[in-house]
Amino acid sequence: MTVTEEFREARDQLLRLREDYGAARQHFEWPRPEHFNFALDWFDALAASPEEGGRSALVIVESDGGSQRVTYREMAERSSRLANWLRGIGVGRGDRILLMLDNQVELWETVLASIRLGAVLLPTTTMLAPAGLTERVERGGVGWVVTNPANSAKFAEVPGGFSVIETGEEALGRAESPAGSHPHHAYAAHREASPDFLPDRPTRADETLLLYFTSGTTSRAKLVEHTHVSYPVGHLTTMYWIGLEPGDVHLNVASPGWGKHAWSNVFAPWIAGATVLIYNYARFDAAALMSTMDAEGVTSFCAPPTVWRMLIQADLAQLRNPPRKVVAAGEPLNPRVILHVQQAWGLDIRDGFGQTETTVQIANTPGQPVKVGSVGRPLPGYDVELLDEATGEVVEGPGEGEVCLVTDPRPVGLMTGYYGDPARNEEVFRDGLYCTGDVMSRDENGLYTYVGRSDDVFKASDYKISPFELESVLIEHPAVAEAAVVPSPDPIRLAVPKAYVALRAAAEPTAETAESILAHCREKLPPYARVRRLEFWDLPKTVSGKIRRVELRAREAELHGEAGGGADAAGGGSAAGDGGSAQEGRGGGATAGEFADTGFPGLRG
């Protein structure tokens, strides 16, 4: 049996058993090929199929009504041309490519071309400034950057011996690179390359394919390493959770540069032979989104709870043909949202849980009853244990503990580890388990409910936020002596970062000081990670001098209520990850002494 046939057999088994959870758990086994290349061994097989080759692999719809449509056959040819051209300018197997693009066709072409070559991708959000890019280039050993004209100039301030490949027609005629002294190449030149690609050798399954930066807790960002099977094969579980089938039109709201984008905008739908639909908008408009879903015949929809909370503020009946499958991931879902969608569309939003480090581990799968608030049960191929946080012992039956994955046998969808960080790998891989750092409870029916992180990392608008990273920026300000960042409940975003700040002796706790600190944060932090609320406060500490964030979290719950509790009253706002400004303190206004970053000069407080 070829690797293509082995992969298809595993996929088709999950398709047949998509509503029979028990049978899927019992019979599914991960394909474990010695060699595998998703582009050559799977995508090209779909492209060569008379039935599937002419199907749209990617559709991108713009807010002005324009669109681009690329079939599986066309995408295979385009990415082969690009792979040949990249090889011609010097990109080789194992070379590190920082991929910093918006939702544009070139992103998907580059992903497939890099897989063909055996190059290593570092997907990166376009919201990063030169300081954040410098860390990624240095730690990731980046030799190549693929970016667009809007972001190319940022690399002039980034040191390193890398070359910049710039998309856009204007790059063809430009003699000098906007990226300063870095060698410059025009992406559009690849169109003249041959469409016939031959690999230099078979791709080993354990070769590195992806490196993702994700938030740490008390140190710099973690660098997650994935192979040519851990995401491309591992996302069989993501396909199963969503319920994707050949011919589906799948719309997933996620920003490029993050793991969830690869989950549901690349691997899961292309494993299924479905169409990836992208709707590009500058600002969230529920009516426009639903109109696009109707026009494009969306059958499957995935969005973070932030978007769901905004969507239910509109009349969901505007969508004449609701999708058959609706899912959410990234944050806990508010029961009110679930009920609203049930009443309007007659569908259950099915929660799922995974990490950048894994594919979907635990989820509510098609055809199974949904318990409101639960993220479901372990997926085929994953065995889960709960470890009691106090004793470190395995929790038997109902109870609460840290979610850990059994690693013997090792789930294919689990990362290799944290790149270049043996100490952290030793911490999370122990006693035959991978310990996720996420705490859940399990009921008598084996259903899991998310409780929280065992560390201080939290989610805001579906982005993972590390207090350490924000606090490190805050204390660079000359007025700040100490700072503690905690999640502050928000009706739309679930939470926003709030800073409790202790000032130096010479600084005054005034609106002017607050504005100066928040402006400093706007300059130093990407939009998704900016401090949105700030309060001057004497920080509570333990006897040993550690800040008691638990007290600050409790105070935020008292001031602003439970996250998502006021969704119906929270008008306006922008979608997750849009990087726009937003007036905070909607749920009752900013408290005395609290200042909100509106993104504009002046503050409320």
C-alpha positions, 0 to 999 in steps of 0.5 A: 500500500502506498502512503497515499492509499494508507492516508486515504484509508484512514481519512475515509474510515473517519468519514464513514464513522463521523457520527459513530464516536464509539466505533471511531475511538475503537477502530481508528489508528494513526497512519505512521508512514516513514516518508510523507509529503502532504503536497506530493503524496496527498494534495497532488493526488486530489488535483489529479482526480477527475472528480476533485481536481476541478473543485475549488481548493480556495476561494477568497472573497473581498468586502467589495465583492471581488473574489479569487477562485483556485481549483485543486488542479490550479493550486497544484500547478501554481505551487509547483512553479513556485517550488521550482522558482524558490529552488532556483533562487537558492531555497533548499531543504531545511531552510527556514522561511518566515511567512508573513502574509495576509489572507491572500492566495500567495500564502497557500501557494507558499505553504504547499511550495515549501512542503514540496521543497522540504523547507521549514515554515515560520508562520507569523502575524502581520501585526508584528513590529520590527522588535518582534520580528527580530526575535523570530528571525534570530531564534528561528534561524530565518534565511528567507522572508515571504511578505507583502508590500505593506510589511516589507519595509519593516524588515529594514530594521531587522538584522540578519542574513536573510533575503526578502521575497515580496509579493505584488506586481510592483516588486517586479520593477523595483530595483531596490528592496524596501527591506534595506540591505537584505537581498530582494526577490519579486514573488511574481517572477515564479510564474515563468518557472516550470510546473513540473516539480521533482523532489530531491529525495523522499521527505522523512515523516520526522523532518521539521515542517513548522515552527510556531511561536506561542506565548510563554508564562515567565519567559520568552515565547515558546517555539513549537516544532511540528513535522511533516506528519504531526500537522498534515496527518494529525489534523485528521482529528480536526477534520473529524471534529468539524465533520468535514466531507468532500465538497464542503465549503468551509469558512473559518475566521482566523488570522494568518500566523497562528496555529488555528489558521493552519488547522482549519484554513489549510490542513483539515479542509484539504484533507477532506477535499473541501473548499477553503473559503476566506472572507476578507473584511476590514471591520466586522459586519454580521450582515455582510458576513451572512450574505457572503455565506449565503452567496458562497453556499457555506456548509461548515463554519468555524469561528472563535467565541468572540465572533460568535458573540458579535454575530448573535447581536444581528438577526441570524434569520438573515442567513437563508441557508445556514451551514450544516456544521458549526463549531467554535474553539479558542475560548469557553462558549457562553451558554447564551450564544449556544441557545441563540444559535439553536433557536435561529438555525436549529444547530448546536455549536460544537466546542473543541479543544486543542493547542498550537502544540497539538491538533484537536484533542477533545471535542464535541463530534457530529451526531453526539449530544452536546452538554452546554459548557462541555468541550466533549470527549477525547478524539480518536487517536488521543488518550487523555488522563487528568492529573490532580494538581495537588498530588500529581496522581492520575484522577480516576473517574469524575474529577478535576485536573491537568489535561495530559496526553498519553504518549505510549503510543504517541499521538501523531498530532503531538508536536516534536517539542519546544525547539531548542528548549530541553528544560521545558521539554523535560517539564511537559513530557514526563512519566509517559505523558504530555502535560498541557498546562490546561485544567479541566473537569470530567463528569460521570459520562466522560465529558470534559469541561474547561476550567482554566490554565495552570499558569497565568496565560489567558485568552483575549479575542482568541489570542493567547496572552502572556502576562510576562511579555506585557509586564516586560514592556510595561516596566520599561516605562520610566514611571513604572516600578512594578506591573501585573497583567491579568485578564479583565472580563469583556462582553465581546472579547471574553477578556482584555489585558489589564495592567495594575501598575505601581509607580516610581516615587517621582511619578504621579497617578494621573491621566497624563501618566496613564496615557503615556504608559498606554502610548508606550504599550501601543508602540511596543506591542502588537495590537492583539496584545496591547494593554487595554485597561490600566489602574494604579494600584499597590500590588498584593504580594505573598510573604515571599514577594510574589504578586498575588494575581488571584486577588487581582483576577477576583477584583476584575470579576467584581468590577466587570462581571463574568466574561461575556455576560453582557453580550446583548448590551455590548454594541459595535466593536471589531472582530477578533484580531483586526487590530483596530481600536476599541473603547473599553469599559462597555459593561458599566463604564471605566471605574474610578482610577481605571483608564481605558486605551481607546486607541485615540488621544485622550482617556476616560477614567 
